[in-house]
């Protein structure tokens, strides 16, 4: 079995109190963390999952998928089925002809690995209903390939299609057979596919944080590790790993934050401490810090938080990195053990939390309902039971007829329970029937459920921003990592709802404004 030895942080020169400070800082800065794994000297010193996430919860890794696609290309080159110096058009004659732009004909596999293609953006986003792979060859280029860096997910998608074309199987199955099964990669892991059946090699990996740590570790070891059967194997070409994790091109022109302005290799970034960085949107990170012999993995949801990833980087580099010693402590004292126990207790108590008031504002607001009666409801009881909670039977129900809106909702019912477990109920006509969205949430606490229509698991919490303003945040869990946020402004006879979805693809009906008048 492939697993990492666990040890006290102090035994490898890391202070437990510094790890505690790191976790508390990320919590104070309101970064919705999902996991935090820290390895030093090849030993695991922290493995933290933020409820409702658990060790075996599959997580969308987004652009870390690109790094796996690069590994697939390397394996094919080892098998002499391609050369990274080949032009990509050699392998997709079905999408090219005499009219294909010269810049596309010039583009090599290596250009694509380095994000130095002839496109300035992701080509399949021009028309998501057309063939995603074909778009790379038909969308008009913006510049000569092999020159400047532009982040182009369609390049990774085409390379994934190439791996699947030449290997005769899907990307992840190919990688599992050749590499990942030797690391006991999660059997349940998978990749999402595009509408045309190609694995989303630029963004579709579903895996666990431990899977991500294993990939980061394999790259850190230049492709050679002791495998699950106890034998040392070279699973990846060391020369390719050195190049892929090196600094081959510059990213400073387009980087939104300093942590992503350090350079790029081949589907792998550089970081501010001279190591490599596996990067996925929203805080999916595999960070190598070579001078400390340290690896750090995070999963999170920083979408919608300006500079959110930089907050993670800076927190690691400020509160952990300076205090890591390369000389392990030989004698673990009672004081060290106490600090470790304190850190573990802090970690245990951290979870995805409900929203709270800005730091500049104090106190709790008591909701104002303009004299409407408190009633009883089976709905609240059922919602709470589904979430594994007990609910007080008393609540306020407010039902509104909604004005015409782009979301197509006709009514909204707001159920607010005295014990804090509450719900929103949206309704919209759907032919001869009705489309129903019931979303449970806690007030000052979290409540889990499955998002109607989409079937996505979620956890949701709310807070009263003022006596008539309720803010709800729904954290999406699974393939659609992101959030949906609601602000409800109650007045005596009406409600204004501001909805904002922060998710890449779906939930578009929960973006915009609603206005409703109270029904008797």
C-alpha positions as CSV (number, residue, x, y, z in Angstrom):
1,X,0.0,0.0,0.0
2,X,1.3,3.5,-0.9
3,X,0.9,5.8,2.0
4,X,2.9,8.5,3.8
5,X,4.4,8.2,7.3
6,X,2.7,10.5,9.8
7,X,4.7,12.3,12.5
8,X,4.5,15.3,14.9
9,X,5.5,18.5,13.1
10,X,8.2,19.1,15.7
11,X,10.0,15.9,14.8
12,X,10.8,17.4,11.4
13,X,11.5,20.9,12.6
14,X,8.0,22.5,12.2
15,X,6.2,24.2,15.0
16,X,2.7,23.1,15.7
17,X,1.8,26.6,16.9
18,X,2.8,27.9,13.4
19,X,0.5,25.4,11.7
20,X,-2.3,26.5,14.1
21,X,-1.6,30.2,13.2
22,X,-1.7,29.4,9.5
23,X,-5.1,27.7,9.9
24,X,-6.5,30.5,12.1
25,X,-5.3,33.1,9.7
26,X,-7.0,31.5,6.7
27,X,-10.2,31.3,8.8
28,X,-10.0,34.9,9.9
29,X,-9.5,36.0,6.3
30,X,-12.7,34.1,5.4
31,X,-11.1,31.8,2.9
32,X,-13.4,28.8,2.5
33,X,-10.9,26.0,3.0
34,X,-11.8,22.4,2.1
35,X,-8.5,20.7,3.0
36,X,-5.0,21.5,4.1
37,X,-2.2,18.8,3.9
38,X,1.4,19.5,4.9
39,X,4.4,17.3,4.3
40,X,7.9,17.8,5.5
41,X,10.9,15.6,4.8
42,X,8.6,13.1,3.2
43,X,6.4,12.8,6.3
44,X,2.8,13.9,6.7
45,X,2.5,16.4,9.5
46,X,-1.0,17.7,8.9
47,X,-4.0,16.2,7.2
48,X,-7.0,18.5,7.7
49,X,-10.4,18.3,6.1
50,X,-13.1,21.0,6.6
51,X,-16.5,19.5,7.2
52,X,-18.6,18.5,5.4
53,X,-15.5,17.5,3.3
54,X,-13.9,14.3,4.4
55,X,-10.7,12.3,3.4
56,X,-12.5,10.4,0.6
57,X,-14.6,13.2,-0.8
58,X,-13.8,13.7,-4.4
59,X,-13.0,17.3,-5.3
60,X,-13.0,19.2,-8.6
61,X,-9.3,20.0,-9.2
62,X,-9.9,22.2,-12.2
63,X,-6.6,23.2,-14.0
64,X,-4.5,20.7,-12.1
65,X,-6.0,18.4,-14.8
66,X,-3.6,20.1,-17.2
67,X,-0.6,18.7,-15.3
68,X,-2.0,15.2,-15.7
69,X,-2.5,15.8,-19.4
70,X,1.2,16.8,-19.6
71,X,2.2,13.5,-17.9
72,X,0.1,11.6,-20.5
73,X,2.0,13.4,-23.3
74,X,5.3,12.5,-21.7
75,X,4.4,8.8,-21.4
76,X,3.4,8.7,-25.1
77,X,6.7,10.3,-26.0
78,X,8.5,7.6,-24.0
79,X,6.5,5.0,-26.1
80,X,7.7,6.9,-29.3
81,X,4.2,7.5,-30.3
82,X,4.9,11.3,-30.6
83,X,7.5,13.9,-30.1
84,X,6.7,17.1,-28.3
85,X,8.4,19.0,-31.1
86,X,5.8,17.7,-33.6
87,X,3.3,20.1,-35.0
88,X,-0.1,19.4,-33.5
89,X,-1.8,19.4,-37.0
90,X,0.1,16.2,-37.7
91,X,-2.3,14.3,-35.4
92,X,-5.6,16.0,-36.4
93,X,-5.8,16.0,-40.2
94,X,-9.6,15.8,-39.9
95,X,-9.7,19.4,-38.6
96,X,-7.2,20.9,-41.0
97,X,-6.9,21.7,-44.7
98,X,-5.1,24.0,-47.1
99,X,-6.9,27.0,-45.6
100,X,-5.7,26.3,-42.1
101,X,-3.9,29.4,-40.7
102,X,-0.1,29.2,-40.9
103,X,0.3,30.0,-37.2
104,X,-1.8,26.9,-36.4
105,X,0.3,24.8,-38.7
106,X,3.4,26.0,-36.9
107,X,2.1,25.2,-33.4
108,X,3.9,22.3,-31.7
109,X,2.9,20.1,-28.9
110,X,5.7,21.7,-26.8
111,X,4.2,25.2,-27.6
112,X,0.9,23.9,-26.2
113,X,2.5,22.4,-23.1
114,X,4.2,25.8,-22.4
115,X,1.0,27.8,-23.0
116,X,2.8,29.5,-25.9
117,X,0.2,28.7,-28.6
118,X,-1.1,31.0,-31.3
119,X,-4.4,31.7,-29.3
120,X,-4.8,34.4,-26.6
121,X,-7.7,32.6,-24.9
122,X,-9.7,29.3,-24.8
123,X,-11.0,28.7,-28.3
124,X,-13.9,26.4,-27.4
125,X,-15.6,29.2,-25.4
126,X,-16.3,31.0,-28.6
127,X,-19.0,28.4,-29.3
128,X,-19.5,25.8,-26.5
129,X,-21.9,23.8,-28.7
130,X,-19.4,23.2,-31.5
131,X,-16.6,20.5,-31.3
132,X,-14.2,21.7,-28.6
133,X,-11.1,20.1,-30.1
134,X,-11.9,21.3,-33.6
135,X,-12.2,24.9,-32.4
136,X,-8.4,25.0,-31.7
137,X,-7.8,24.5,-35.4
138,X,-10.5,26.8,-36.8
139,X,-10.6,29.9,-34.5
140,X,-8.4,32.6,-36.0
141,X,-5.1,32.9,-34.2
142,X,-3.9,36.2,-32.6
143,X,-0.1,35.8,-32.7
144,X,2.8,33.6,-33.7
145,X,3.2,30.4,-31.6
146,X,6.2,29.8,-29.4
147,X,6.5,33.4,-28.4
148,X,4.4,34.8,-25.6
149,X,2.4,33.2,-22.7
150,X,-1.4,33.1,-22.9
151,X,-3.4,30.8,-20.6
152,X,-5.3,28.6,-23.1
153,X,-7.3,25.8,-21.7
154,X,-8.2,24.6,-25.2
155,X,-4.6,23.7,-25.7
156,X,-4.7,21.3,-22.8
157,X,-8.0,19.9,-24.0
158,X,-6.6,19.1,-27.5
159,X,-3.5,17.5,-25.9
160,X,-5.9,15.3,-23.8
161,X,-7.7,14.4,-26.9
162,X,-4.3,13.4,-28.4
163,X,-3.5,11.2,-25.5
164,X,-6.8,9.5,-25.8
165,X,-6.4,9.1,-29.6
166,X,-3.0,7.5,-29.4
167,X,-3.5,5.4,-26.3
168,X,-6.9,4.1,-27.2
169,X,-8.4,4.8,-23.8
170,X,-9.4,7.8,-21.7
171,X,-6.7,9.9,-20.1
172,X,-7.2,8.9,-16.5
173,X,-7.4,5.2,-17.3
174,X,-4.1,5.5,-19.2
175,X,-2.4,7.3,-16.4
176,X,-3.7,4.9,-13.8
177,X,-2.4,1.9,-15.7
178,X,1.0,3.5,-16.3
179,X,1.6,5.5,-13.1
180,X,-1.2,6.3,-10.7
181,X,-2.2,2.7,-9.7
182,X,1.3,2.4,-8.3
183,X,0.5,5.2,-5.9
184,X,-2.9,3.8,-4.9
185,X,-4.7,6.7,-6.6
186,X,-8.4,6.8,-5.7
187,X,-10.4,4.1,-7.5
188,X,-13.4,6.4,-7.6
189,X,-11.5,9.3,-9.2
190,X,-12.6,10.3,-12.7
191,X,-12.6,13.1,-15.3
192,X,-15.6,15.0,-16.6
193,X,-16.0,14.9,-20.4
194,X,-16.9,17.6,-22.9
195,X,-20.2,17.3,-24.8
196,X,-18.4,15.3,-27.5
197,X,-16.9,12.6,-25.3
198,X,-13.4,13.9,-24.8
199,X,-12.1,14.0,-21.2
200,X,-11.7,17.6,-20.0
201,X,-8.0,17.5,-19.7
202,X,-7.9,21.2,-18.9
203,X,-10.3,21.2,-16.0
204,X,-12.2,18.0,-15.3
205,X,-10.3,16.0,-12.8
206,X,-12.3,14.7,-9.8
207,X,-9.9,13.3,-7.1
208,X,-9.1,13.6,-3.4
209,X,-6.6,16.0,-1.8
210,X,-4.4,13.0,-1.0
211,X,-4.4,12.1,-4.7
212,X,-3.1,15.6,-5.3
213,X,-0.4,15.2,-2.7
214,X,0.7,12.0,-4.3
215,X,1.1,13.7,-7.7
216,X,3.0,16.6,-6.1
217,X,5.2,14.1,-4.3
218,X,5.9,12.1,-7.5
219,X,7.0,15.3,-9.3
220,X,9.1,16.4,-6.3
221,X,10.9,13.1,-6.6
222,X,11.5,13.5,-10.3
223,X,9.3,10.6,-11.2
224,X,11.0,7.9,-9.1
225,X,9.3,6.6,-5.9
226,X,8.9,3.5,-3.8
227,X,5.5,2.1,-5.1
228,X,2.6,0.4,-3.4
229,X,4.3,-3.0,-3.8
230,X,7.4,-1.8,-2.0
231,X,9.6,-1.6,-5.2
232,X,11.3,1.5,-6.4
233,X,10.2,2.5,-9.9
234,X,10.8,5.4,-12.3
235,X,7.2,6.1,-13.3
236,X,7.9,9.3,-15.2
237,X,10.8,10.4,-17.4
238,X,13.1,12.5,-15.1
239,X,14.1,14.8,-17.9
240,X,10.5,15.6,-18.7
241,X,9.7,16.2,-15.1
242,X,12.7,18.6,-14.8
243,X,11.6,20.6,-17.8
244,X,7.9,20.5,-16.9
245,X,8.5,21.8,-13.4
246,X,11.1,24.3,-14.5
247,X,10.9,27.9,-15.6
248,X,10.5,28.0,-19.4
249,X,8.3,31.0,-20.1
250,X,7.2,34.3,-18.5
251,X,3.8,34.9,-17.1
252,X,4.2,38.4,-15.7
253,X,2.2,40.1,-18.5
254,X,-1.1,38.3,-17.7
255,X,-0.7,37.3,-14.1
256,X,-3.5,38.8,-11.9
257,X,-1.4,38.2,-8.7
258,X,2.3,37.9,-7.9
259,X,2.0,34.3,-7.0
260,X,1.2,33.5,-10.6
261,X,3.8,35.9,-12.1
262,X,6.8,33.7,-11.4
263,X,6.9,31.7,-14.7
264,X,5.7,28.5,-16.2
265,X,7.1,25.2,-17.3
266,X,4.9,22.6,-19.1
267,X,1.4,22.7,-17.7
268,X,3.0,23.5,-14.3
269,X,3.6,26.9,-12.7
270,X,6.5,28.3,-10.7
271,X,6.0,29.7,-7.2
272,X,7.5,32.5,-5.1
273,X,9.8,30.2,-3.2
274,X,11.7,28.7,-6.2
275,X,9.6,25.6,-6.4
276,X,6.8,24.4,-8.7
277,X,3.1,24.9,-8.3
278,X,0.2,22.7,-9.4
279,X,-2.6,25.2,-9.8
280,X,-6.4,24.8,-10.1
281,X,-9.0,27.6,-10.1
282,X,-10.5,28.4,-6.7
283,X,-7.5,27.4,-4.5
284,X,-6.7,23.8,-5.6
285,X,-2.9,24.0,-5.1
286,X,0.1,21.7,-4.9
287,X,3.0,23.8,-3.6
288,X,6.6,22.6,-3.6
289,X,9.0,24.5,-1.3
290,X,12.4,22.9,-2.1
291,X,14.6,24.7,0.4
292,X,12.4,23.4,3.2
293,X,11.8,20.0,1.6
294,X,8.1,20.7,2.1
295,X,5.0,20.0,0.1
296,X,1.6,21.7,0.8
297,X,-1.7,20.8,-0.7
298,X,-4.9,22.9,-0.4
299,X,-8.4,22.6,-1.8
300,X,-10.7,25.5,-1.3
301,X,-13.2,27.9,-3.0
302,X,-11.6,31.3,-3.5
303,X,-13.8,32.1,-6.4
304,X,-15.3,35.6,-5.9
305,X,-12.6,36.6,-3.4
306,X,-10.3,39.1,-5.1
307,X,-6.7,37.8,-4.6
308,X,-8.0,34.8,-2.7
309,X,-5.2,32.5,-3.9
310,X,-2.6,35.1,-3.0
311,X,-4.0,35.1,0.5
312,X,-3.3,31.4,0.7
313,X,0.2,31.8,-0.7
314,X,1.0,34.7,1.6
315,X,-0.4,33.0,4.7
316,X,1.9,30.0,4.0
317,X,4.9,32.1,3.3
318,X,4.4,34.5,6.3
319,X,3.2,32.2,9.1
320,X,4.8,28.9,8.3
321,X,7.7,29.1,5.9
322,X,10.0,31.4,8.0
323,X,9.7,29.1,11.0
324,X,10.5,25.8,9.4
325,X,13.9,24.4,10.5
326,X,15.8,21.8,8.5
327,X,17.2,20.3,11.7
328,X,14.6,18.0,13.3
329,X,14.1,18.1,17.1
330,X,15.5,14.9,18.6
331,X,13.8,15.2,22.0
332,X,10.1,15.9,21.9
333,X,9.2,17.6,25.2
334,X,5.8,17.8,27.0
335,X,5.6,21.4,25.8
336,X,5.9,20.2,22.2
337,X,3.2,17.6,22.7
338,X,0.9,20.1,24.3
339,X,1.4,22.5,21.4
340,X,0.6,19.6,19.0
341,X,-2.5,18.7,20.9
342,X,-3.6,22.3,20.9
343,X,-3.1,22.5,17.1
344,X,-5.0,19.3,16.5
345,X,-7.9,20.6,18.6
346,X,-8.0,23.8,16.6
347,X,-8.0,21.8,13.4
348,X,-10.8,19.6,14.7
349,X,-13.0,22.7,15.3
350,X,-12.6,24.3,11.9
351,X,-15.2,23.7,9.2
352,X,-16.9,25.5,6.4
353,X,-18.6,28.2,8.5
354,X,-21.7,30.4,8.1
355,X,-21.2,34.0,7.0
356,X,-20.8,36.6,9.6
357,X,-20.9,40.4,10.0
358,X,-18.0,42.5,8.7
359,X,-15.4,43.0,11.5
360,X,-16.3,46.7,11.7
361,X,-19.8,45.9,12.8
362,X,-20.8,44.4,16.2
363,X,-23.9,42.7,17.6
364,X,-26.6,40.4,16.4
365,X,-29.7,41.6,14.6
366,X,-33.1,40.4,15.6
367,X,-35.3,39.9,12.5
368,X,-38.3,42.2,12.0
369,X,-41.4,40.7,10.4
370,X,-43.8,43.6,10.6
371,X,-46.3,41.8,12.8
372,X,-46.7,38.6,10.8
373,X,-47.8,35.6,12.9
374,X,-45.5,32.8,13.7
375,X,-47.0,29.6,12.4
376,X,-46.3,25.8,12.3
377,X,-44.8,24.0,9.5
378,X,-44.1,20.4,8.4
379,X,-41.7,21.8,5.8
380,X,-39.2,23.0,8.3
381,X,-39.4,19.8,10.2
382,X,-38.8,17.8,7.0
383,X,-35.9,20.0,5.9
384,X,-34.3,19.8,9.3
385,X,-34.8,16.0,9.4
386,X,-33.2,15.6,6.0
387,X,-30.2,17.5,7.3
388,X,-30.0,15.3,10.4
389,X,-31.2,18.1,12.6
390,X,-33.9,18.8,15.1
391,X,-36.1,21.8,14.3
392,X,-38.4,23.9,16.5
393,X,-41.9,23.7,15.1
394,X,-42.3,27.5,15.1
395,X,-41.4,29.6,12.1
396,X,-42.4,32.5,9.9
397,X,-43.6,31.7,6.4
398,X,-43.7,34.5,3.8
399,X,-44.9,33.7,0.3
400,X,-44.4,36.2,-2.5
401,X,-45.6,36.5,-6.1
402,X,-42.7,37.4,-8.2
403,X,-42.7,40.0,-11.0
404,X,-41.6,38.8,-14.4
405,X,-37.9,38.0,-14.3
406,X,-35.2,36.5,-16.6
407,X,-34.9,33.5,-14.2
408,X,-38.4,32.4,-14.9
409,X,-39.4,32.2,-11.2
410,X,-43.1,32.8,-10.5
411,X,-43.1,32.6,-6.7
412,X,-40.8,32.5,-3.7
413,X,-41.7,31.2,-0.2
414,X,-39.3,32.0,2.6
415,X,-39.5,29.7,5.6
416,X,-37.7,31.0,8.7
417,X,-37.4,28.7,11.7
418,X,-36.9,30.0,15.2
419,X,-34.1,27.5,15.7
420,X,-32.3,28.6,12.6
421,X,-33.0,25.8,10.1
422,X,-34.9,27.5,7.3
423,X,-35.5,27.3,3.6
424,X,-36.1,29.2,0.3
425,X,-38.7,27.7,-2.1
426,X,-38.6,28.9,-5.7
427,X,-41.2,27.8,-8.2
428,X,-41.3,28.3,-12.0
429,X,-43.6,27.0,-14.7
430,X,-42.3,24.0,-16.7
431,X,-44.7,23.1,-19.4
432,X,-47.8,21.5,-17.8
433,X,-45.9,21.1,-14.5
434,X,-43.7,23.2,-12.2
435,X,-40.0,23.3,-11.6
436,X,-39.2,23.3,-7.9
437,X,-36.2,24.5,-6.0
438,X,-36.2,24.0,-2.2
439,X,-32.9,25.2,-0.6
440,X,-32.4,24.6,3.1
441,X,-30.0,26.7,5.2
442,X,-29.0,27.4,8.8
443,X,-29.0,30.8,10.4
444,X,-25.8,31.1,12.3
445,X,-25.1,27.5,11.5
446,X,-24.7,25.2,8.5
447,X,-27.3,22.9,6.9
448,X,-26.5,20.3,4.2
449,X,-28.7,19.3,1.3
450,X,-28.8,18.4,-2.4
451,X,-29.5,21.2,-4.8
452,X,-32.8,20.6,-6.6
453,X,-32.7,20.0,-10.4
454,X,-28.9,19.9,-10.5
455,X,-28.5,17.3,-7.7
456,X,-25.3,19.0,-6.4
457,X,-24.6,18.5,-2.7
458,X,-24.3,21.7,-0.7
459,X,-23.9,23.2,2.7
460,X,-25.5,26.5,3.4
461,X,-25.6,29.2,6.2
462,X,-27.0,32.6,6.7
463,X,-26.8,35.7,8.9
464,X,-29.0,38.8,9.4
465,X,-27.0,41.7,8.2
466,X,-29.7,44.1,9.5
467,X,-33.1,43.5,11.1
468,X,-34.7,43.2,7.6
469,X,-31.7,42.0,5.5
470,X,-30.9,38.3,5.3
471,X,-27.7,37.1,3.6
472,X,-27.4,33.4,2.6
473,X,-24.4,31.6,1.2
474,X,-24.7,28.2,-0.4
475,X,-21.4,26.3,-0.8
476,X,-21.6,23.9,-3.7
477,X,-19.8,20.5,-3.3
478,X,-18.7,18.1,-6.0
479,X,-18.3,18.8,-9.7
480,X,-19.6,22.3,-9.5
481,X,-17.3,23.9,-6.9
482,X,-18.5,27.4,-6.2
483,X,-21.2,29.2,-4.3
484,X,-24.6,30.8,-4.7
485,X,-25.4,33.9,-2.6
486,X,-28.7,35.5,-1.8
487,X,-29.4,38.9,-0.2
488,X,-33.1,39.3,0.8
489,X,-34.3,42.8,1.6
490,X,-37.7,42.5,3.4
491,X,-40.2,45.3,3.6
492,X,-43.8,45.2,5.0
493,X,-45.5,44.0,1.8
494,X,-42.6,43.0,-0.5
495,X,-39.1,41.6,-0.9
496,X,-36.2,42.4,-3.1
497,X,-33.8,39.5,-3.8
498,X,-30.3,39.9,-5.1
499,X,-28.8,36.6,-6.4
500,X,-25.2,36.0,-7.4
501,X,-23.9,32.7,-8.6
502,X,-20.1,32.2,-8.5
503,X,-19.7,28.9,-10.4
504,X,-18.2,28.3,-13.9
505,X,-21.0,26.6,-15.9
506,X,-24.4,26.1,-14.3
507,X,-27.0,27.8,-12.0
508,X,-27.5,30.7,-14.3
509,X,-31.1,31.2,-13.1
510,X,-29.6,32.2,-9.7
511,X,-27.9,35.4,-11.0
512,X,-29.7,38.7,-11.0
513,X,-32.6,40.3,-9.1
514,X,-36.1,39.4,-8.1
515,X,-39.0,41.5,-6.8
516,X,-41.9,39.9,-5.0
517,X,-45.2,41.1,-3.4
518,X,-46.5,39.4,-0.3
519,X,-49.5,37.0,-0.8
520,X,-52.0,36.8,2.0
